[in-house]
């Protein structure tokens, strides 16, 4: 099975990838998210609620 992941750099979405469910990179931070969650590059990730936002 595959899932969508947001690739983060300093809490900002750099890219979006699709990878296997057991994907775990060593060199950058990724956050797995569902189809119900809106995410696109340049959005900010909030660790407290697990959502992505346009503004700080």
N, C-alpha and C positions, 0 to 999 in steps of 0.2 A: 504494500500500500504506500501511497505517497501523500505528502502534506506540503502546505505552503509555509515558507519561513521568511521573516524579515531579517535582512542582514544589517546589523547596527554598527555604527561608528560613533562613539561618544553619545549614545542615546538617540541618534538620528538615523532613520532608515536610509541606507545607502542603496539597497537593491532588494528585489524580491526574487526568491528562487523556489523551485519545486524539487523536493528530494525525498528519499526513503524516510519512513517514520523513525527509523533508528539513527538518522543522520546526526552526527555530532562533530563539528569542525574543531580543530585545535587552534587555529590562528585568528579567529574572529568570533564575535558574539552573534548568535541567531536566536530569534524568538519564533516559535511555532504559533500559527494562528489559524482560526477556522474560517469557513466561507461566510459566516455571519459577521465577521469583524472586517471593517474597512481599513485598508492599509495601502499606502503608496509611498514612493521615494520622497524624501525630505520631511516626512512626518516625524514627530517626536513620540517616543515610546514612554509610557508611564508605567513603571514597575508596580506601583501600588494597586492599580485597577486592571492592568494588563491590556490597556487600550492605546490606540495611536491618535495623536492630535496634530492639527495644523499649527497651532500657536502655543507658545510657552505659557 
